[in-house]
Structures are given as C-alpha cells and as structure tokens.
Amino acid sequence: VQLQAFGGGLVQAGGSLRLSCAASGGTFSNLAMAWFRQAPGKEREFVARITRVGRTTYYADSVKGRFTISRDNAKNTVALQMNSLKPEDTGAYYCAADQNAGYADYSSTSEYHIWGQGTQVTVSS
C-alpha cells in the first residue's frame, strides 16, 4: 500500500483546511488509518485515528472538537477536516496506516506500518 497526502496550505488562525490521503495498491478497508503531525524541532505527534470501517475515532486532546477524521472505503481515502485552526497546529501532517487488527497504543508512531509523505499546514496568527 502507498499513501499520498495532500491539501495542506497557508491559512489564518480561525480558518479551516481539509486534508486528504489517498491509498493505492492494497485493500484499504483492512487498514486503520491515522493522522500525525510534526512541527519543526519537535517529535511527530498523534492527531487522530479511525478504525477500518469508520465506526470509531480517536483524537488528541489538543484537537478534539476542532478536527474530524473520516474515511471513504469506496474511494480509498481518509480525510482530516480541520476547523478553528490555531498557530500551534502548524506542521507537516502525515497519514499513516495500521495493518494490525488491534492496537497496543494507537497514539504511538510505532503502531503504524505505512506512512505517506507530509503535507505542510501553516497557520498564521
């Protein structure tokens, strides 16, 4: 499976962006999907996760109520709708896939086997 993320850009604080990640080369519905982000000089951090059929979602506390993760298994895509953006949301955003049926720690980068390239999100104050 290969993942390609897109949709990043420059937005003012309080604005919105929608990121998308397209998967190819495998069975997308067998994968739990997640978004992570990484600011300059900082470690990559968990943002959101969605289960294989989209019944359950998980969010970092810092984005709860502002971000929404969703997926379309017919189109092999996962999206991250980001509202009320803040300057601290700035960073490179990565989509990732988990091939396991369960998880040990869904917020850990080690849980995920496949990564897309990052798409940059910059929020100006």
N, C-alpha and C positions, 0 to 999 in steps of 0.2 A: 504494500500500500504506500502511495505517495500522497503527501498533503501539501496544499498550496493555500496560503492565507493572503487575503487582500482586503482592501477597504480602509486602510489607515489614512491619516492625513493630519492637517492642522486645523484646530477648532478652538474657539474661545471658551473660557470657563462658562459652564452652564449649558453648553451646547450638547449635541448628540452626534454619534457616529455609529455605523453598523459595520462590523467586521464579518467576513465570511471566510470559510475554509472549505475547499473542495478536495474530495478524496478520489483517488483513482487506483485501479489495479488490484482491488480486493473486494471483500464482502463488507461493506460499510456497516451494515446492521449488526455485525459481530463485534463492533468496537464501541467501547465507552469513549467519549470524547471530552476534551477539556481545553481550556484556555489558560495560559500563563502569561506573565509579563515580566519584563526586566528593564529597570531603569539604569542609566549609566552608573557604574561603580557599585551596583547592588546585585544581590543574588536574584535569580529567577524566582518569581513567586506565583503561587496559585491564585487564579481568579475565579474560575467556575468549571463545573463538570456536569455532564448529562449522561444518563445511562443509555443502554443500547437502543431501547425503543422510546426513550424520551420521557419515561414516566416520572423519573426522579432527577432533581437537580440539586446541586450544592454550590454554595457561594462563599467567597472570602467575606469576612465581616465588613471589610472596607468598601465592598461594592454592593452589598445587599440593599435591595430597594431601588438601586440605580441601574444595574446591569441585568440583562436577561439572556440566558443561553437557550438556544433552540436547535432543532435538527430536522432535516427533511431526508429520510432514508431513501425516498424515491429519487431524489436528486443528488444523493451522496454529499450533502453539505451540512455544515454546522455553522451557526451564526452567533454573534455576540452583539446584542443591542446595548449600546452604552448611552445613558442619559445623564443629565446633570453632571457633566464631566468637570473634574477638578484638575488643577495643575499637577497634583500628585498622582494623577492617573497616567501621566506621560511615561512613555517607554515603548520598547519593542514588544509586540504581542505575538505569541506563538500558539498555534493549535497543536494538540497532541492527542495520540490515540493509545488506548489501553486495550491490549488483546486478551487480558485475563477476564474470567467470568466474575470474579470478586475483586476485592482490593484490600490491601493492608492499610494504606494511608493515601487516600485519594488526593491529598494536597501535596504529596511529595513528587518531585520530578522523576524519581526512580521508579514510580508506578507506571510510567508511560514509555512505550517502546518505539513509537514513531513520532517524529517531530516535523512540522513544516518550517519553512523559513519565516522569519519575523516580518511583521508589517508595523511600521512606525506610527505611533499615535503621539501627537504633541498638543497639549492643552495650554493655551496662553492665558495669563491672568489679566 
